[in-house]
Amino acid sequence: MPEYLAPGVYVEEVSFRSKSIEGVPTSTTGMAGLTHFGPVQYPNAPSQREPRLVTSFTEFERVYGGLTELGIDGGRTAFLAHAARAFFANGGKRLYVSRVFAARDAVNNTGIASRAVTDGANTTTWTARWPGAMGNVWVEARPMRTRVIALDHGGGIRVQRVRNGAVIEVLAANTTPPKTDDPLSLANLAVVTIDEDDNQTFTGNAPTALGQVIHLVELVVTVYVDNERIDQYAELATHPAQTRYVGKVLELDDPADENAVVWLDWTPPAGAAAGAAQLATLLSATTSAGRLTGGNDGDLPAATDFEGQEADPDDADMKATGLAALGEVDDVAIVAMPDAATLPTEDEIFTATQALVTHAENLRYRIAVVDGPEASSLNEIRHFRGRFDSKYAALYHPWIEILDPNERPAQGRPPRRLLLPPSGFVAGIYARTDIERGVHKAPANEVVRGLTRFEANINKPRQDVLNPEGINALRFFEGRGNRVWGARTMSSDPEWKYVNVRRLFIYIEHSVDKGTQWAVFEPNNSRLWANIRQTVEDFLLVLWRDGALLGDKPEDAYFVRCDRTTMTQNDLDNGRLICLIGVAPVKPAEFVIFRIGQWTADAKV
């Protein structure tokens, strides 16, 4: 209660309305699998190892690499990269990626590229930020000269526009200005030291006359990642006191550029005599161009590696990995693992897929898009489906064929084709349907984009076998294109037969969960109960108006009860508030039946 301690006018704000519930996002997708590069758990890795959010395939390529084959087992299709490409092509907007990596040797062959350069006394090491063959980049550091001037301030020569620790090049008067990329000479260089009283001193070739030509020397570091990507870092300094010190800009944990490919391990000499050694290191180590070596894509991970591990509560450096890392991202509503169906043996495929389904079940507020094994016959895909029973997962069959985007075939030669798991395409269709229609609309009878054909032709007799068992077929229809032709979960419970019903309840449950957190520790009385009822009813009314619920009137579509009929005195004594919510979801018109018969003009219907 407010306090009124002195006479006066008091203006207070009060609320006469119920709280509102904001719907949670349902189209955000998470994928775990193999990529060329990007955040992953390994010893002494950067701190930013969590799954990264990408909003386009171009952004995915910058963080995780492209569509070229991975250097695993002599060449392996980058299924996750292709799935991400298909996801965005089919309407997806937001994708979290959790990279899975298995080093060939955790001690001697970690897959991290590096290159050490030494001048005999000091060593500079360029190191790839993440493991992978993509880290074998070409790094070039060269000097960048900026013209500065010297003034006579009465007590000696003073160089303008430099900061403490700057490196300058001092040349004789009337010297022809060197080009930007001309080599440096140690005899011409000096380090400027500025004390607290703004006095300048010089280590090395100090300027002595106003007519001398003086340049500020900084670095330009260029990283050639591939044929299309070049990262450049300009105006870099070689002293820790400088704002753009190269060791700071290209450090292991760089908040300014989290997508940097390399980092610099260089500790310049310290102490009073550091100037000359710093200049020597600048010349012989930092400016030497060359390619990093030792980076590789590792080995094929085991099924348990895809499942991952939870973060270690006793070690802040041990972050969650694999699917477990996606579990820490609350926004994810759809999960997929394209590499799961590509593992060598049936047992490994089952183990990895089971981990994906279990992940969705344990997290409750997400659904798993499951791929069957490649080239599965009718009996094989039915056997695979029969090993699961989950209302939080949906299986799609068959695989999808595309033209290989990495290959430009010679004239007269047929282009190379790739077979891909359908999960990336389907997850994009889930997202597209949610955005265009709503989560209550079944993600079926939707066109699949970006393919040449399906691996197998599923006709009606075949689907008559698959559909009752909860296997969603991908089919081609003459004149209507390639479509998703199924919307069933892998559940034996008829109450949760349809994907859109399961996802609608996930949406409602998650939204109510997040939107009513304000009620915790409020006085548990009729006033709170009425507020809760009104809050939930307002949210469900909007859903009914959007067509997500059955009923001609709101009272036919849902009910909300929160009063003494839902709580006993024992519940109240133990701090429990119980609200009962009933919802009539819209189910898809899976079987559209027209009954037609003969009728005479004078007949009565």
GUGU-735891 format. One record per residue (C-alpha): residue number from 1; x, y, z; chain. Coordinates in steps of 0.25 Angstrom, whole numbers, plus 5000, padded with zeros to 4 digits. Example, Ala and Ser with C-alpha at 12.3 -4.5 7.8 and 13.67 -1.06 7.14 Angstrom:
resi, px, py, pz, chain
1, 5049, 4982, 5031, A
2, 5055, 4996, 5029, A
This chain:
resi, px, py, pz, chain
1, 5000, 5000, 5000, A
2, 5005, 5014, 4997, A
3, 5008, 5023, 5009, A
4, 5002, 5037, 5011, A
5, 5010, 5044, 5021, A
6, 5008, 5059, 5018, A
7, 4996, 5066, 5013, A
8, 4996, 5068, 4998, A
9, 4991, 5063, 4984, A
10, 4995, 5049, 4981, A
11, 4994, 5043, 4966, A
12, 4995, 5028, 4965, A
13, 4995, 5019, 4953, A
14, 4986, 5007, 4954, A
15, 4982, 4996, 4944, A
16, 4967, 4993, 4941, A
17, 4970, 4982, 4930, A
18, 4975, 4968, 4930, A
19, 4989, 4964, 4927, A
20, 4991, 4960, 4912, A
21, 4998, 4947, 4907, A
22, 5007, 4949, 4895, A
23, 5008, 4937, 4885, A
24, 5022, 4930, 4885, A
25, 5029, 4928, 4871, A
26, 5026, 4915, 4865, A
27, 5034, 4915, 4852, A
28, 5048, 4916, 4858, A
29, 5056, 4904, 4855, A
30, 5068, 4897, 4861, A
31, 5078, 4887, 4853, A
32, 5089, 4879, 4858, A
33, 5100, 4873, 4849, A
34, 5113, 4874, 4842, A
35, 5118, 4887, 4835, A
36, 5131, 4892, 4830, A
37, 5134, 4902, 4841, A
38, 5127, 4910, 4852, A
39, 5125, 4910, 4867, A
40, 5127, 4896, 4874, A
41, 5132, 4891, 4887, A
42, 5147, 4888, 4888, A
43, 5158, 4891, 4898, A
44, 5162, 4906, 4899, A
45, 5152, 4910, 4889, A
46, 5145, 4924, 4888, A
47, 5134, 4926, 4899, A
48, 5124, 4928, 4888, A
49, 5122, 4913, 4885, A
50, 5107, 4913, 4886, A
51, 5098, 4910, 4874, A
52, 5098, 4922, 4865, A
53, 5085, 4929, 4859, A
54, 5085, 4931, 4844, A
55, 5074, 4937, 4836, A
56, 5078, 4934, 4822, A
57, 5087, 4924, 4815, A
58, 5097, 4935, 4811, A
59, 5099, 4937, 4826, A
60, 5100, 4922, 4829, A
61, 5111, 4921, 4818, A
62, 5119, 4932, 4825, A
63, 5118, 4925, 4839, A
64, 5118, 4910, 4836, A
65, 5123, 4909, 4822, A
66, 5117, 4905, 4808, A
67, 5111, 4893, 4801, A
68, 5124, 4887, 4796, A
69, 5128, 4873, 4801, A
70, 5133, 4871, 4815, A
71, 5147, 4864, 4816, A
72, 5141, 4852, 4824, A
73, 5143, 4838, 4819, A
74, 5149, 4842, 4806, A
75, 5137, 4852, 4803, A
76, 5124, 4854, 4810, A
77, 5112, 4862, 4805, A
78, 5110, 4874, 4814, A
79, 5095, 4870, 4817, A
80, 5093, 4881, 4828, A
81, 5097, 4892, 4819, A
82, 5088, 4886, 4808, A
83, 5077, 4885, 4818, A
84, 5079, 4900, 4822, A
85, 5078, 4904, 4808, A
86, 5066, 4896, 4806, A
87, 5060, 4902, 4819, A
88, 5061, 4916, 4814, A
89, 5057, 4913, 4800, A
90, 5044, 4908, 4805, A
91, 5040, 4920, 4814, A
92, 5048, 4918, 4827, A
93, 5053, 4931, 4833, A
94, 5061, 4927, 4846, A
95, 5070, 4916, 4848, A
96, 5079, 4912, 4860, A
97, 5091, 4903, 4856, A
98, 5098, 4894, 4866, A
99, 5111, 4888, 4860, A
100, 5116, 4874, 4863, A
101, 5130, 4871, 4861, A
102, 5139, 4859, 4864, A
103, 5154, 4862, 4865, A
104, 5163, 4851, 4859, A
105, 5172, 4852, 4871, A
106, 5168, 4861, 4883, A
107, 5183, 4864, 4886, A
108, 5191, 4863, 4873, A
109, 5181, 4865, 4862, A
110, 5170, 4874, 4867, A
111, 5167, 4879, 4853, A
112, 5170, 4894, 4856, A
113, 5179, 4901, 4845, A
114, 5191, 4909, 4850, A
115, 5204, 4916, 4845, A
116, 5215, 4920, 4854, A
117, 5225, 4931, 4849, A
118, 5237, 4935, 4857, A
119, 5249, 4945, 4856, A
120, 5258, 4936, 4865, A
121, 5254, 4943, 4878, A
122, 5239, 4945, 4877, A
123, 5228, 4937, 4871, A
124, 5215, 4940, 4865, A
125, 5204, 4929, 4862, A
126, 5192, 4931, 4853, A
127, 5181, 4921, 4858, A
128, 5168, 4917, 4852, A
129, 5157, 4921, 4861, A
130, 5150, 4907, 4859, A
131, 5154, 4893, 4854, A
132, 5152, 4890, 4840, A
133, 5159, 4890, 4826, A
134, 5152, 4903, 4823, A
135, 5162, 4909, 4834, A
136, 5174, 4906, 4824, A
137, 5173, 4921, 4819, A
138, 5184, 4930, 4813, A
139, 5187, 4941, 4823, A
140, 5195, 4954, 4818, A
141, 5199, 4965, 4827, A
142, 5205, 4977, 4821, A
143, 5209, 4992, 4825, A
144, 5200, 5003, 4823, A
145, 5206, 5017, 4823, A
146, 5199, 5030, 4826, A
147, 5206, 5043, 4825, A
148, 5208, 5051, 4838, A
149, 5216, 5064, 4841, A
150, 5226, 5068, 4851, A
151, 5226, 5081, 4858, A
152, 5236, 5089, 4866, A
153, 5229, 5092, 4880, A
154, 5241, 5099, 4886, A
155, 5246, 5087, 4894, A
156, 5249, 5078, 4882, A
157, 5242, 5071, 4870, A
158, 5227, 5066, 4873, A
159, 5220, 5057, 4863, A
160, 5205, 5061, 4861, A
161, 5193, 5051, 4861, A
162, 5200, 5039, 4867, A
163, 5196, 5032, 4880, A
164, 5205, 5025, 4891, A
165, 5212, 5012, 4885, A
166, 5210, 5017, 4870, A
167, 5221, 5012, 4860, A
168, 5226, 5023, 4851, A
169, 5235, 5023, 4839, A
170, 5245, 5034, 4838, A
171, 5252, 5037, 4825, A
172, 5262, 5048, 4820, A
173, 5257, 5061, 4815, A
174, 5253, 5061, 4800, A
175, 5252, 5046, 4800, A
176, 5242, 5040, 4789, A
177, 5230, 5035, 4797, A
178, 5230, 5020, 4797, A
179, 5218, 5012, 4792, A
180, 5208, 5007, 4802, A
181, 5213, 4992, 4800, A
182, 5228, 4996, 4799, A
183, 5236, 4988, 4809, A
184, 5240, 4994, 4823, A
185, 5254, 4995, 4828, A
186, 5257, 4994, 4843, A
187, 5267, 5005, 4842, A
188, 5256, 5015, 4838, A
189, 5246, 5012, 4849, A
190, 5243, 5017, 4863, A
191, 5233, 5015, 4874, A
192, 5226, 5027, 4880, A
193, 5224, 5027, 4895, A
194, 5215, 5038, 4901, A
195, 5215, 5040, 4916, A
196, 5205, 5045, 4925, A
197, 5209, 5060, 4923, A
198, 5208, 5058, 4908, A
199, 5223, 5058, 4905, A
200, 5228, 5049, 4894, A
201, 5240, 5041, 4894, A
202, 5245, 5032, 4883, A
203, 5251, 5018, 4882, A
204, 5259, 5015, 4869, A
205, 5261, 5025, 4858, A
206, 5256, 5037, 4865, A
207, 5252, 5050, 4856, A
208, 5262, 5061, 4857, A
209, 5258, 5071, 4847, A
210, 5245, 5077, 4842, A
211, 5248, 5074, 4828, A
212, 5248, 5059, 4829, A
213, 5237, 5051, 4823, A
214, 5230, 5044, 4834, A
215, 5219, 5033, 4832, A
216, 5210, 5026, 4843, A
217, 5212, 5011, 4840, A
218, 5200, 5002, 4843, A
219, 5196, 4988, 4838, A
220, 5186, 4983, 4828, A
221, 5182, 4968, 4830, A
222, 5176, 4961, 4819, A
223, 5170, 4947, 4821, A
224, 5167, 4940, 4808, A
225, 5156, 4930, 4812, A
226, 5152, 4924, 4798, A
227, 5150, 4929, 4784, A
228, 5138, 4938, 4788, A
229, 5141, 4943, 4802, A
230, 5152, 4952, 4806, A
231, 5153, 4958, 4821, A
232, 5161, 4970, 4823, A
233, 5165, 4978, 4835, A
234, 5171, 4991, 4833, A
235, 5178, 5002, 4842, A
236, 5183, 4992, 4852, A
237, 5194, 4996, 4862, A
238, 5205, 4987, 4868, A
239, 5205, 4992, 4882, A
240, 5195, 4988, 4893, A
241, 5193, 5003, 4897, A
242, 5187, 5006, 4883, A
243, 5172, 5005, 4881, A
244, 5173, 4996, 4869, A
245, 5184, 4987, 4875, A
246, 5185, 4975, 4865, A
247, 5185, 4966, 4877, A
248, 5172, 4972, 4882, A
249, 5164, 4973, 4868, A
250, 5169, 4959, 4865, A
251, 5168, 4952, 4878, A
252, 5162, 4939, 4881, A
253, 5149, 4945, 4887, A
254, 5146, 4956, 4878, A
255, 5132, 4962, 4881, A
256, 5133, 4972, 4870, A
257, 5134, 4961, 4859, A
258, 5129, 4948, 4864, A
259, 5130, 4942, 4850, A
260, 5145, 4945, 4849, A
261, 5152, 4932, 4843, A
262, 5166, 4934, 4850, A
263, 5172, 4940, 4862, A
264, 5186, 4945, 4866, A
265, 5194, 4939, 4877, A
266, 5205, 4949, 4879, A
267, 5210, 4955, 4892, A
268, 5219, 4967, 4889, A
269, 5232, 4969, 4898, A
270, 5230, 4977, 4910, A
271, 5239, 4986, 4918, A
272, 5248, 4998, 4915, A
273, 5255, 4992, 4903, A
274, 5243, 4986, 4897, A
275, 5243, 4996, 4885, A
276, 5253, 4990, 4876, A
277, 5248, 4976, 4879, A
278, 5234, 4980, 4876, A
279, 5239, 4986, 4862, A
280, 5246, 4974, 4859, A
281, 5234, 4965, 4861, A
282, 5226, 4975, 4853, A
283, 5235, 4973, 4841, A
284, 5239, 4958, 4842, A
285, 5227, 4952, 4848, A
286, 5214, 4959, 4846, A
287, 5217, 4964, 4831, A
288, 5220, 4950, 4826, A
289, 5209, 4944, 4817, A
290, 5206, 4930, 4817, A
291, 5195, 4919, 4818, A
292, 5190, 4912, 4831, A
293, 5192, 4897, 4831, A
294, 5187, 4886, 4839, A
295, 5172, 4889, 4838, A
296, 5163, 4877, 4835, A
297, 5148, 4873, 4836, A
298, 5151, 4862, 4846, A
299, 5144, 4848, 4846, A
300, 5130, 4844, 4845, A
301, 5124, 4846, 4859, A
302, 5117, 4835, 4866, A
303, 5102, 4835, 4868, A
304, 5104, 4839, 4883, A
305, 5112, 4851, 4878, A
306, 5100, 4856, 4871, A
307, 5092, 4855, 4883, A
308, 5102, 4863, 4891, A
309, 5104, 4866, 4905, A
310, 5099, 4876, 4915, A
311, 5107, 4887, 4920, A
312, 5116, 4884, 4932, A
313, 5111, 4892, 4944, A
314, 5124, 4892, 4950, A
315, 5132, 4896, 4938, A
316, 5128, 4909, 4931, A
317, 5137, 4905, 4919, A
318, 5129, 4892, 4916, A
319, 5117, 4897, 4908, A
320, 5106, 4888, 4904, A
321, 5108, 4881, 4890, A
322, 5100, 4875, 4879, A
323, 5085, 4874, 4881, A
324, 5087, 4878, 4896, A
325, 5092, 4891, 4892, A
326, 5079, 4894, 4884, A
327, 5072, 4890, 4897, A
328, 5077, 4903, 4903, A
329, 5070, 4912, 4892, A
330, 5056, 4915, 4897, A
331, 5051, 4920, 4884, A
332, 5053, 4907, 4876, A
333, 5040, 4901, 4872, A
334, 5044, 4891, 4861, A
335, 5057, 4882, 4861, A
336, 5063, 4874, 4851, A
337, 5076, 4866, 4849, A
338, 5079, 4863, 4834, A
339, 5092, 4855, 4837, A
340, 5084, 4845, 4846, A
341, 5079, 4837, 4834, A
342, 5092, 4837, 4827, A
343, 5100, 4829, 4837, A
344, 5106, 4816, 4833, A
345, 5098, 4806, 4840, A
346, 5083, 4804, 4843, A
347, 5086, 4803, 4858, A
348, 5093, 4817, 4857, A
349, 5082, 4823, 4849, A
350, 5072, 4818, 4860, A
351, 5081, 4823, 4871, A
352, 5083, 4837, 4866, A
353, 5068, 4838, 4862, A
354, 5063, 4833, 4875, A
355, 5072, 4844, 4882, A
356, 5065, 4854, 4873, A
357, 5051, 4849, 4877, A
358, 5055, 4849, 4891, A
359, 5060, 4863, 4891, A
360, 5047, 4868, 4886, A
361, 5039, 4860, 4896, A
362, 5048, 4865, 4908, A
363, 5047, 4879, 4903, A
364, 5032, 4878, 4901, A
365, 5030, 4891, 4893, A
366, 5036, 4886, 4880, A
367, 5034, 4876, 4869, A
368, 5044, 4867, 4862, A
369, 5044, 4866, 4847, A
370, 5050, 4852, 4845, A
371, 5056, 4846, 4832, A
372, 5056, 4831, 4828, A
373, 5068, 4824, 4823, A
374, 5072, 4827, 4808, A
375, 5066, 4817, 4798, A
376, 5057, 4811, 4807, A
377, 5047, 4801, 4801, A
378, 5032, 4801, 4806, A
379, 5035, 4790, 4816, A
380, 5048, 4797, 4821, A
381, 5042, 4810, 4824, A
382, 5030, 4803, 4831, A
383, 5040, 4795, 4839, A
384, 5047, 4808, 4843, A
385, 5034, 4815, 4846, A
386, 5030, 4804, 4855, A
387, 5042, 4806, 4864, A
388, 5036, 4819, 4869, A
389, 5024, 4824, 4876, A
390, 5024, 4839, 4879, A
391, 5014, 4850, 4878, A
392, 5025, 4860, 4877, A
393, 5031, 4855, 4864, A
394, 5027, 4853, 4849, A
395, 5033, 4845, 4839, A
396, 5035, 4848, 4824, A
397, 5038, 4839, 4812, A
398, 5045, 4838, 4802, A
399, 5058, 4846, 4800, A
400, 5059, 4858, 4790, A
401, 5067, 4859, 4778, A
402, 5074, 4872, 4774, A
403, 5084, 4877, 4764, A
404, 5098, 4878, 4770, A
405, 5100, 4893, 4772, A
406, 5115, 4891, 4773, A
407, 5117, 4886, 4759, A
408, 5116, 4893, 4746, A
409, 5116, 4881, 4736, A
410, 5123, 4882, 4723, A
411, 5114, 4884, 4711, A
412, 5108, 4871, 4707, A
413, 5110, 4864, 4720, A
414, 5098, 4862, 4730, A
415, 5099, 4870, 4743, A
416, 5102, 4862, 4755, A
417, 5090, 4860, 4764, A
418, 5089, 4859, 4780, A
419, 5080, 4851, 4789, A
420, 5076, 4859, 4801, A
421, 5068, 4856, 4814, A
422, 5055, 4863, 4813, A
423, 5055, 4870, 4827, A
424, 5061, 4883, 4823, A
425, 5051, 4885, 4812, A
426, 5039, 4881, 4821, A
427, 5044, 4889, 4833, A
428, 5044, 4901, 4823, A
429, 5030, 4898, 4819, A
430, 5026, 4897, 4834, A
431, 5031, 4911, 4836, A
432, 5025, 4916, 4823, A
433, 5011, 4911, 4827, A
434, 5012, 4917, 4841, A
435, 5015, 4930, 4835, A
436, 5005, 4930, 4824, A
437, 4993, 4923, 4831, A
438, 4996, 4920, 4845, A
439, 5001, 4908, 4853, A
440, 4987, 4902, 4853, A
441, 4988, 4900, 4838, A
442, 4994, 4886, 4835, A
443, 5007, 4887, 4828, A
444, 5002, 4878, 4816, A
445, 4997, 4880, 4802, A
446, 5008, 4890, 4801, A
447, 5018, 4891, 4789, A
448, 5032, 4886, 4791, A
449, 5042, 4896, 4785, A
450, 5056, 4894, 4780, A
451, 5056, 4880, 4775, A
452, 5057, 4872, 4762, A
453, 5049, 4860, 4767, A
454, 5046, 4851, 4779, A
455, 5055, 4838, 4781, A
456, 5043, 4829, 4779, A
457, 5029, 4830, 4773, A
458, 5019, 4829, 4784, A
459, 5005, 4826, 4777, A
460, 4992, 4825, 4784, A
461, 4992, 4810, 4786, A
462, 5006, 4812, 4793, A
463, 5001, 4823, 4801, A
464, 4989, 4815, 4806, A
465, 4999, 4806, 4813, A
466, 5008, 4818, 4818, A
467, 4998, 4828, 4823, A
468, 4990, 4819, 4834, A
469, 5004, 4816, 4840, A
470, 5008, 4831, 4841, A
471, 5018, 4832, 4830, A
472, 5016, 4845, 4822, A
473, 5018, 4844, 4807, A
474, 5024, 4853, 4798, A
475, 5017, 4852, 4785, A
476, 5017, 4858, 4770, A
477, 5004, 4861, 4764, A
478, 5002, 4864, 4750, A
479, 4999, 4879, 4748, A
480, 5001, 4882, 4763, A
481, 5015, 4879, 4765, A
482, 5023, 4873, 4777, A
483, 5015, 4874, 4790, A
484, 5015, 4869, 4804, A
485, 5004, 4859, 4805, A
486, 5002, 4856, 4819, A
487, 5001, 4862, 4833, A
488, 5002, 4851, 4843, A
489, 5011, 4850, 4856, A
490, 5018, 4836, 4859, A
491, 5008, 4834, 4871, A
492, 4999, 4822, 4873, A
493, 4990, 4831, 4881, A
494, 4978, 4836, 4872, A
495, 4977, 4849, 4881, A
496, 4990, 4853, 4875, A
497, 4989, 4848, 4861, A
498, 4991, 4861, 4854, A
499, 5004, 4870, 4853, A
500, 4996, 4883, 4854, A
501, 4988, 4879, 4866, A
502, 5001, 4875, 4874, A
503, 5007, 4888, 4869, A
504, 4995, 4896, 4873, A
505, 4995, 4891, 4887, A
506, 5010, 4893, 4888, A
507, 5007, 4908, 4884, A
508, 4996, 4910, 4894, A
509, 5004, 4903, 4905, A
510, 5017, 4910, 4903, A
511, 5010, 4924, 4901, A
512, 5001, 4922, 4914, A
513, 5014, 4917, 4921, A
514, 5022, 4930, 4918, A
515, 5010, 4940, 4918, A
516, 5006, 4936, 4932, A
517, 5019, 4937, 4939, A
518, 5015, 4949, 4946, A
519, 5005, 4941, 4955, A
520, 5016, 4934, 4963, A
521, 5016, 4939, 4977, A
522, 5003, 4947, 4975, A
523, 4992, 4946, 4986, A
524, 4985, 4933, 4983, A
525, 4971, 4938, 4984, A
526, 4958, 4940, 4975, A
527, 4964, 4953, 4970, A
528, 4976, 4946, 4964, A
529, 4967, 4935, 4959, A
530, 4958, 4944, 4951, A
531, 4970, 4951, 4945, A
532, 4976, 4938, 4941, A
533, 4963, 4934, 4935, A
534, 4961, 4947, 4927, A
535, 4976, 4947, 4922, A
536, 4974, 4933, 4916, A
537, 4961, 4935, 4911, A
538, 4965, 4947, 4903, A
539, 4977, 4939, 4897, A
540, 4968, 4928, 4893, A
541, 4957, 4937, 4887, A
542, 4968, 4943, 4877, A
543, 4971, 4928, 4873, A
544, 4957, 4925, 4871, A
545, 4955, 4938, 4862, A
546, 4967, 4933, 4854, A
547, 4961, 4920, 4851, A
548, 4969, 4911, 4860, A
549, 4958, 4906, 4868, A
550, 4945, 4899, 4865, A
551, 4931, 4905, 4869, A
552, 4921, 4916, 4864, A
553, 4922, 4923, 4877, A
554, 4934, 4925, 4887, A
555, 4927, 4916, 4897, A
556, 4927, 4905, 4888, A
557, 4942, 4906, 4885, A
558, 4948, 4907, 4898, A
559, 4946, 4908, 4913, A
560, 4954, 4913, 4925, A
561, 4952, 4910, 4939, A
562, 4960, 4915, 4951, A
563, 4952, 4915, 4964, A
564, 4949, 4907, 4976, A
565, 4944, 4896, 4967, A
566, 4958, 4894, 4962, A
567, 4965, 4895, 4975, A
568, 4963, 4889, 4989, A
569, 4968, 4895, 5002, A
570, 4980, 4886, 5002, A
571, 4984, 4892, 4988, A
572, 4982, 4906, 4994, A
573, 4990, 4902, 5007, A
574, 5001, 4897, 4998, A
575, 5002, 4909, 4989, A
576, 4996, 4903, 4977, A
577, 4987, 4911, 4967, A
578, 4980, 4901, 4957, A
579, 4974, 4906, 4944, A
580, 4966, 4896, 4935, A
581, 4966, 4900, 4920, A
582, 4958, 4892, 4910, A
583, 4961, 4895, 4895, A
584, 4954, 4889, 4882, A
585, 4965, 4889, 4872, A
586, 4962, 4889, 4857, A
587, 4967, 4876, 4850, A
588, 4971, 4875, 4836, A
589, 4961, 4871, 4825, A
590, 4969, 4859, 4822, A
591, 4958, 4851, 4815, A
592, 4949, 4860, 4806, A
593, 4936, 4852, 4803, A
594, 4926, 4856, 4793, A
595, 4914, 4847, 4792, A
596, 4906, 4848, 4779, A
597, 4894, 4841, 4774, A
598, 4883, 4843, 4764, A
599, 4872, 4853, 4767, A
600, 4859, 4856, 4760, A
601, 4853, 4870, 4758, A
602, 4841, 4867, 4767, A
603, 4848, 4860, 4778, A
604, 4850, 4865, 4792, A
605, 4863, 4865, 4799, A
